[in-house]
């Protein structure tokens, strides 16, 4: 069963500038190759180290976490998948990203 959404487009759920930067980022374009929920979870596990919207330091692009969050928005997750994210034992970042979906 697919989760019901508010019906709002993704760019209405996040800051517009952040959405535009996510969509134009090289990292997000690399995520197109990921087709499954498990591939995205693995990416969070291996590459997310904070859940702020913007990267830290001088490079002010969108964070890895928010690119992956956007990827989840495009995947139309099921209720079972969302429960799996909320209760995932491997990483607090997986649970943190799930709480933002």
C-alpha positions, 0 to 999 in steps of 0.5 A, a space after each residue: 500500500 502506497 503512502 498517501 501524500 498531501 498532494 503538494 509537489 515536492 518543491 512545496 515541501 522543501 525550500 525552493 532554492 534547496 530543491 533547485 540545488 538538489 535537482 542540479 547537483 551532480 550527486 543527485 544525478 548519480 542517484 538516478 541509477 538507484 532503483 530500489 529502496 534498499 540501494 538508497 538505504 545503503 547509500 544513507 548508511 555509507 555516506 550520510 554523516 549529518 542531516 542538515 539541508 546544506 553541506 558544511 564549509 565553503 561548498 554550500 551545495 545541498 547535503 547528501 541527506 537531503 539529496 537522498 530524502 528527495 530521492 525517497 520523495 520520488 520513489 513513492 514509498 509504501 507503508 511497509 517501507 516507511 516502517 522499515 526506515 523508522 525502525 532501521 537498526 543500523 544507523 541513526 541517519 537512516 531513521 533521521 532521514 525517514 522522519 523528514 519524509 
